[in-house]
Amino acid sequence: MNLRSLRAFPMAQFTYLLLMLLVAAPFLWKFRDRNLSLHRQLSPALLATLFVALPFLIWDVIVTEAGHWSFSGQYTMAIRIINLPVEEVLFFLVVPMTSILVWETVGYFLRER
């Protein structure tokens, strides 16, 4: 699919959300795996993620307001949180949590060897 055909796609505003869901899919699938400790340590993981995400979200708001970059309404939904597309805010939660899960999964399989 090229960029022109994506623009013609009537649901193009869900593109960024779809990408976040695809990134989150492994997390949602493996989250409750009893061999991994993330489901038992969800609160500390979320707290750490929010702590790290906060400066990046602030920076994201500042540089977006300054016009250094923008988010196309064509590929994002109209829902905004702190003047950012909801997908951008989700990015700062989904990617770190999925990364933690990948780290734990790799560690589990290396310990099993």
Residue pairs with C-beta under 8 A, 6 or more apart in sequence:
6 12
6 15
7 74
12 74
12 75
13 73
13 74
13 75
13 76
13 77
13 78
14 77
15 75
15 76
16 71
16 75
16 76
16 85
16 87
16 88
17 76
17 77
17 86
17 87
17 90
19 87
20 87
20 90
20 91
20 94
23 94
23 95
23 98
24 94
24 97
24 98
26 98
26 101
26 102
27 94
27 97
27 98
27 101
30 36
30 101
30 105
31 38
31 39
31 101
32 39
33 39
33 105
35 108
36 101
36 104
36 105
36 108
37 104
38 45
38 100
38 101
38 104
45 97
45 100
46 97
49 92
49 93
49 96
49 97
49 100
50 93
52 96
53 92
53 93
53 96
56 92
57 82
57 84
57 89
57 92
60 84
60 88
61 82
61 83
61 84
63 69
64 70
64 71
64 83
64 84
65 83
71 84
71 85
71 88
76 85
76 86
76 87
76 88
77 85
77 86
77 87
79 85
79 86
80 86
81 89
82 89
